[in-house]
Amino acid sequence: MSATTEPTTLADTALPGYIVDHRVVSDVVAERRGPWSGIVHAGQFLTIVDLYGNQAVDCIVYDAADTDIRYSAPDTIAAQGNIYLTEGSVLRANTGDALMTLRHDQVGRHDTIGGACSKESNSLRYGHHTVHQHACVENFLAEGARWGLGKRDLVSNINWYMNVPVEPDGVLGIVDGISAPGLSLTLQADRDVLVLVSNCPQINNPCNGFDPTAVRMIISEGPRPIA
């Protein structure tokens, strides 16, 4: 499991209400602009806390036993009939099987069509002067390499806390977030999964309020059974 620094303040160490009665397996802070990864076993919970508000958290989920089985945005969207992820959404694999379920959500909706930023897309959208900027694809590649994953294993991702409205003409917007400091979401693993995260380093659009910040990653076990 990739870990950064342990929470050091009272505000950071208090567990979110939904998991307050859980046994904590891992509790770390993913630093601003950096990656995180970990195995979440079947029945365990992964809680992501937006510590400072409006921080996009890019995420890909794989079957821990067979990474050829991985998150599929098309299968997830088609199964639920909704382009946004919200409480109750099931993250489905390219096989149609359930990987994780969003059990609790304090924000309301999350994006899964906007994709991950990259050096190439930054230079195309914002100018060649941005080509040197670190991006989510680089985070995914660096962290995925620890698990034997490469560029061909990167698929359409989830953008937790990112606000991507679809305009009446079908154009996607990347606008100010609807999260706030301390809000959280909790997923439950439907099987053993590998979770890759890029704590988005984007500074050229408002997905992070133009100022990337840290997030808290908590893996826990609790009395709440898989429904």
C-alpha positions as CSV (number, residue, x, y, z in Angstrom):
1,M,0.0,0.0,0.0
2,S,1.3,3.4,-0.9
3,A,1.2,5.7,2.2
4,T,2.2,9.3,2.8
5,T,1.9,11.0,6.2
6,E,-0.3,10.1,9.2
7,P,-2.9,12.6,10.2
8,T,-1.5,14.8,13.0
9,T,-4.4,17.1,14.1
10,L,-7.6,16.4,16.0
11,A,-9.6,17.5,13.0
12,D,-7.8,14.9,10.8
13,T,-7.9,12.0,13.3
14,A,-11.6,12.2,14.1
15,L,-13.3,9.5,11.9
16,P,-16.2,10.6,9.7
17,G,-19.6,9.7,11.2
18,Y,-20.5,6.9,8.8
19,I,-17.4,4.9,9.9
20,V,-17.1,6.1,13.5
21,D,-17.7,2.6,14.8
22,H,-15.3,0.9,12.4
23,R,-11.9,-0.7,13.0
24,V,-9.3,1.3,11.1
25,V,-7.0,-0.8,8.9
26,S,-5.1,2.1,7.3
27,D,-5.4,5.9,7.7
28,V,-3.1,8.1,5.7
29,V,-3.0,11.5,4.0
30,A,-2.4,11.5,0.2
31,E,-0.4,14.6,-0.3
32,R,-1.4,17.3,-2.8
33,R,-0.6,16.5,-6.4
34,G,0.5,12.9,-5.4
35,P,-0.7,9.3,-5.9
36,W,-2.0,6.7,-3.6
37,S,-2.9,3.0,-4.0
38,G,-4.0,0.1,-1.8
39,I,-5.8,-3.2,-1.7
40,V,-9.3,-3.1,-0.2
41,H,-10.6,-6.5,0.6
42,A,-14.1,-7.7,0.1
43,G,-16.4,-6.2,2.7
44,Q,-13.9,-3.5,3.7
45,F,-14.6,0.2,3.3
46,L,-12.6,2.9,1.7
47,T,-13.4,6.5,2.8
48,I,-12.0,9.5,1.0
49,V,-12.1,12.8,3.0
50,D,-11.9,16.1,1.1
51,L,-9.8,17.8,3.8
52,Y,-9.8,21.3,2.4
53,G,-12.7,21.2,-0.1
54,N,-13.1,21.0,-3.9
55,Q,-10.2,18.6,-4.5
56,A,-10.7,16.3,-7.4
57,V,-9.6,12.7,-6.7
58,D,-9.0,10.6,-9.9
59,C,-9.5,6.9,-9.3
60,I,-9.3,3.6,-11.1
61,V,-10.4,0.2,-9.6
62,Y,-9.1,-3.2,-10.6
63,D,-9.9,-6.8,-9.4
64,A,-7.0,-7.5,-7.2
65,A,-6.7,-11.1,-8.4
66,D,-7.0,-10.3,-12.1
67,T,-6.3,-6.7,-13.2
68,D,-7.6,-7.4,-16.6
69,I,-11.0,-7.0,-14.8
70,R,-11.1,-3.3,-14.2
71,Y,-13.5,-0.4,-13.8
72,S,-15.7,0.4,-16.8
73,A,-17.4,3.8,-17.0
74,P,-19.7,2.6,-19.9
75,D,-20.8,-0.5,-18.0
76,T,-21.4,1.5,-14.8
77,I,-23.3,4.3,-16.6
78,A,-25.4,1.9,-18.6
79,A,-26.3,-0.3,-15.6
80,Q,-27.5,2.6,-13.5
81,G,-28.9,4.8,-16.2
82,N,-27.1,7.9,-14.9
83,I,-23.8,9.6,-16.0
84,Y,-23.1,10.7,-12.4
85,L,-22.0,8.6,-9.4
86,T,-24.0,9.1,-6.3
87,E,-24.9,7.2,-3.1
88,G,-25.9,3.6,-4.1
89,S,-23.9,3.6,-7.3
90,V,-22.2,0.3,-8.1
91,L,-18.8,0.6,-9.8
92,R,-18.9,-2.1,-12.4
93,A,-16.1,-3.8,-14.3
94,N,-15.7,-4.5,-18.0
95,T,-17.3,-7.8,-17.2
96,G,-20.3,-6.2,-15.8
97,D,-19.5,-7.5,-12.3
98,A,-19.6,-5.2,-9.2
99,L,-16.2,-4.0,-7.9
100,M,-17.3,-1.5,-5.2
101,T,-20.5,0.2,-4.1
102,L,-20.8,3.9,-3.0
103,R,-22.4,3.4,0.4
104,H,-22.3,7.0,1.8
105,D,-21.8,10.3,0.0
106,Q,-21.9,13.8,1.5
107,V,-21.5,15.6,-1.8
108,G,-24.3,14.4,-4.0
109,R,-22.7,13.5,-7.3
110,H,-19.3,12.7,-8.9
111,D,-17.9,12.6,-12.4
112,T,-16.9,9.5,-14.4
113,I,-16.8,11.0,-18.0
114,G,-14.3,13.8,-17.7
115,G,-11.2,11.6,-17.8
116,A,-7.8,12.2,-16.3
117,C,-5.5,15.2,-17.1
118,S,-2.3,14.5,-18.9
119,K,0.7,16.5,-20.1
120,E,-0.7,16.1,-23.7
121,S,-4.2,17.2,-22.9
122,N,-2.9,20.1,-20.8
123,S,-0.8,21.4,-23.7
124,L,-3.7,21.0,-26.1
125,R,-6.2,22.8,-23.9
126,Y,-4.1,25.4,-22.1
127,G,-1.0,26.0,-24.2
128,H,2.4,24.4,-24.8
129,H,3.8,26.2,-21.8
130,T,1.9,23.7,-19.6
131,V,3.5,20.6,-21.1
132,H,6.0,20.3,-18.3
133,Q,3.3,20.2,-15.6
134,H,2.8,17.0,-13.7
135,A,-0.7,15.4,-14.3
136,C,-2.9,12.6,-13.3
137,V,-1.8,10.2,-16.0
138,E,1.8,10.5,-14.7
139,N,0.6,9.7,-11.2
140,F,-1.4,6.7,-12.4
141,L,1.6,5.4,-14.4
142,A,4.1,5.9,-11.5
143,E,1.8,4.3,-8.9
144,G,0.5,1.6,-11.2
145,A,4.0,0.4,-12.0
146,R,4.3,-0.7,-8.3
147,W,1.6,-3.2,-9.1
148,G,2.9,-4.3,-12.5
149,L,0.5,-2.0,-14.5
150,G,1.4,0.1,-17.5
151,K,-0.1,2.6,-19.9
152,R,-2.3,0.0,-21.6
153,D,-3.9,-0.7,-18.2
154,L,-5.2,2.9,-17.8
155,V,-8.9,3.1,-18.5
156,S,-11.6,5.7,-18.1
157,N,-11.5,6.8,-14.5
158,I,-13.7,8.3,-11.8
159,N,-13.2,11.9,-10.6
160,W,-14.4,12.0,-7.1
161,Y,-15.6,15.5,-6.0
162,M,-15.2,16.9,-9.5
163,N,-18.1,18.9,-10.9
164,V,-18.6,18.2,-14.6
165,P,-22.0,19.4,-15.7
166,V,-23.4,18.5,-19.2
167,E,-24.6,21.7,-20.9
168,P,-27.8,21.7,-23.0
169,D,-25.7,21.5,-26.2
170,G,-23.9,18.4,-24.9
171,V,-20.7,20.2,-24.0
172,L,-19.0,19.1,-20.8
173,G,-18.0,21.8,-18.3
174,I,-15.3,21.7,-15.7
175,V,-16.5,24.2,-13.1
176,D,-16.2,25.1,-9.4
177,G,-16.7,22.1,-7.2
178,I,-19.7,21.4,-5.0
179,S,-17.7,19.8,-2.1
180,A,-16.5,21.5,1.0
181,P,-13.8,21.0,3.7
182,G,-14.3,17.8,5.6
183,L,-16.9,16.2,3.4
184,S,-16.4,12.5,2.7
185,L,-17.6,9.5,0.7
186,T,-17.4,5.8,1.6
187,L,-17.1,2.9,-0.7
188,Q,-17.5,-0.8,0.1
189,A,-15.5,-3.5,-1.8
190,D,-17.7,-6.1,-3.4
191,R,-14.6,-8.2,-4.0
192,D,-10.9,-7.8,-3.3
193,V,-9.9,-4.7,-5.3
194,L,-6.8,-2.7,-6.1
195,V,-7.5,1.1,-6.0
196,L,-5.3,3.6,-7.8
197,V,-5.7,7.3,-6.9
198,S,-4.2,10.4,-8.4
199,N,-4.8,13.4,-6.1
200,C,-5.3,15.7,-9.1
201,P,-2.5,18.2,-9.6
202,Q,-4.4,20.3,-12.1
203,I,-3.9,24.1,-11.8
204,N,-5.3,25.3,-15.1
205,N,-9.1,24.8,-14.5
206,P,-11.3,25.1,-11.4
207,C,-11.6,21.3,-10.6
208,N,-9.3,21.9,-7.6
209,G,-10.0,25.6,-7.1
210,F,-6.7,26.2,-8.9
211,D,-4.9,25.1,-5.7
212,P,-4.5,21.3,-5.2
213,T,-4.8,20.1,-1.6
214,A,-4.3,16.9,0.4
215,V,-7.0,14.2,1.0
216,R,-7.4,11.6,3.6
217,M,-7.6,7.9,2.7
218,I,-9.1,5.5,5.3
219,I,-9.5,1.7,4.9
220,S,-11.8,0.3,7.6
221,E,-13.7,-2.8,8.7
222,G,-17.1,-2.4,10.3
223,P,-20.4,-3.9,11.4
224,R,-22.2,-2.8,8.3
225,P,-22.6,-5.9,6.0
226,I,-22.7,-5.9,2.3
227,A,-26.4,-5.6,1.4
